[in-house]
Amino acid sequence: MSDDDIQTMAKKTPPSMSMVEPRFREIYKKFYKESYFTPTALDLKTKELIAVAASAVAKCEGCLEGHIKKALEVGATKQEISDALVVAIGIAAAGVMDMSDRAAIKLDLHHFE
């Protein structure tokens, strides 16, 4: 197999989906297209900004890069992207606080009360 063949195959099937049966990949792609690109109450720019924040919280680097690029393409400003990331930072921090609260309750710890 040539390098060109490998490159072509890599473009057809993203590495994140290479171990998923084709029928399930198609189900995922259909769901993604339907939920993301079908007009709803949210415009595409808003969806992209949500996707930027969700990608950051999900720690999906490829998703984050793709959604930042797409957000810029659909008219999001650098400030709007920054705001979305700040929301993600707040949610991620809240997750740490929630986990530490639960651990404190389970272990009956009250360090700073």
SULNORZI-V311157 format. One record per backbone hydrogen bond with DSSP energy under -0.5 kcal/mol. CO is the residue of the C=O (numbers start at 1). NH is the residue of the N-H. If there is no record, write none. Layout:
# SULNORZI-V311157
co=CO nh=NH
co=CO nh=NH
This chain:
# SULNORZI-V311157
co=2 nh=6
co=3 nh=7
co=4 nh=8
co=5 nh=9
co=6 nh=10
co=7 nh=11
co=8 nh=12
co=9 nh=13
co=12 nh=14
co=14 nh=17
co=14 nh=18
co=15 nh=18
co=17 nh=20
co=21 nh=24
co=21 nh=25
co=22 nh=26
co=23 nh=27
co=24 nh=28
co=25 nh=29
co=26 nh=30
co=27 nh=31
co=28 nh=32
co=29 nh=33
co=30 nh=34
co=31 nh=35
co=32 nh=36
co=33 nh=37
co=33 nh=38
co=34 nh=38
co=42 nh=40
co=43 nh=47
co=44 nh=48
co=45 nh=49
co=46 nh=50
co=47 nh=51
co=48 nh=52
co=49 nh=53
co=50 nh=54
co=51 nh=55
co=52 nh=56
co=53 nh=57
co=54 nh=58
co=55 nh=59
co=55 nh=60
co=56 nh=59
co=59 nh=61
co=60 nh=64
co=61 nh=65
co=62 nh=66
co=63 nh=67
co=64 nh=68
co=65 nh=69
co=66 nh=70
co=67 nh=71
co=68 nh=72
co=69 nh=73
co=70 nh=74
co=71 nh=76
co=72 nh=75
co=77 nh=81
co=78 nh=82
co=79 nh=83
co=80 nh=84
co=81 nh=85
co=82 nh=86
co=83 nh=87
co=84 nh=88
co=85 nh=89
co=86 nh=90
co=87 nh=91
co=88 nh=92
co=89 nh=93
co=90 nh=94
co=91 nh=95
co=92 nh=96
co=93 nh=97
co=94 nh=98
co=95 nh=99
co=96 nh=100
co=97 nh=101
co=98 nh=102
co=99 nh=103
co=100 nh=104
co=101 nh=105
co=102 nh=106
co=103 nh=107
co=104 nh=108
co=104 nh=109
co=105 nh=108
co=110 nh=113
